Structures are given as C-alpha cells and as structure tokens.
C-alpha cells in the first residue's frame, strides 16, 4: 500500500520560512518523479513543484518560483520543500504525490502564513 506522510507545516509570519518533509513507503520511491501539491481554502488542488526521480530536474510554478526549493533523499524515501519568503497567499494544505497519480497524495500538512 502506497503511503505518503507530509509534515513540517505550521503558523508563520509573512516573510518567514518553513521546511516541509514527506516520507513515502509501499512503493519504489526512488524510481518515481514527485510533486508537491497544495490546496488553499475554498480552492482546487494545484501543483507547486516537480522533481525527477533522480533529483536532477526540478520545475516550479510561477507563484513560488525563486522562493521554494524542492529536493529529495532517495536513501531516506523523503521529499522536501524549502519555503522561503512566505506570503499569505501560500496558506494551504500541502501534499506530496507521485507525478503520475495525484490521488495517492495521502495526508497533508497545513501551512498558515499570517500577514
């Protein structure tokens, strides 16, 4: 059974930083490209960032470009998202998922950015 557990969220002031982690199990984590996703209150699920299976390729959506950094440690089956210069618009539940199937995203972690 695929399990993905995100952690590291919390309440932070605008301009602050957080580092999210996501541990995967039940699948060959190191062979899958991964996404960080988020869902803001009252809005749909959206992709935030992408990383290839090896970690050699990363992609960011425009709203987070230059502020967020995605990385992974395949030896630890762990995906990371370093979030800097946080803005109130970043407030959302954050999830990780295989790039091929967002329905496997599992439990998320809540990020709240106060102005």
N, C-alpha and C positions, 0 to 999 in steps of 0.2 A: 504494500500500500504506500503510495506516494504521500509523504508528509513534508510540509514546509511551515516553519515557525519563525515569524518575524519578531524582532524585539528591538529595544533601544529608543522607542518613542517617548514623548513626554511633553511638558509645557515649557516653552522657551520664549524669550522676548524677541521681537524683530531685530535682525542683525546677528542673532546668535547662531550656534551650531549644534548639530546632533549627528551621531553616527548610528545608523541602523545596521542590524545584522539579520541574516536569515539562514537557518540551518536546514538542510534538506536530508531526507532519508527515504529509503524504499525504492530508490532508482539510482542509476549511474550518474550522479550529479555532474561529474567532470566531463561528461560527453554531451551535455545539453547547454545550448545558449540560454541565457536567462534574462528576464526583465524585472525591473522594479515598476510597480503599478501604484496608482493612488486613486482614491475616491473621496472627493470633497463632499461636505454635507449638501444634500439635495442635487448632486450632480452624478454623472455617469463615471464608470471606470475608465481611466486613461493610462496610457503608457508614459513612463517618466524617463526610463533609460534602458539600454540594452547592452549586454556584453556577450561576446562569443564564448564558446566552450573553453577555449584556451586562455581567454582573457586578453587576447591580442587586439581585439576590435571592440570599441565602445561607441555608443551613439546616445545622444541626449536630445530630448525635446526642447524646443526653443525656450519655454518658460524657465527652465532650470540650467540651461547651458551656461557654463562659466561659474556656476555656484555649487553644483553637485558633482560628485565623483563616484562612479561605480567601480567595484573591484571584486575579486573572488579569490578564495583559497581552496583549491580543489582537494588538497590533502585533508582539509577540515570540513569539506562539504558545506562551505559557508560563503554566502554572498554578502557584500557590504554596500552601503550607500552613505558616503560622507556628504553631509548637507551643511553648507556654509551660507552666510548672509541670508538667513531665512526671512521670509516675508509672510505677512498674514495670509496671503493667497496660497501658501504652501500647506495650510491647515487641511488635513485629510487623514484617512486611514491608509496606511502604506502596506503593500503586499509584495511578495516576490513570487514569480511563477516561471516555469519553462516558457521560452518564447513561443513554442509551438502550441501551447494549450493553457490559456489564462484561467480556465475553470479549475485548475489544480492549485491555485494560489494559496489555499489554506488560511490560517489565521493571520490577521494583520496586526500592526502596531499603530497606535494613534499618535499623530503629531499635531500639536496645537501651538500656533505662533500668535502671541499677543502683540498688539500694536503699542 
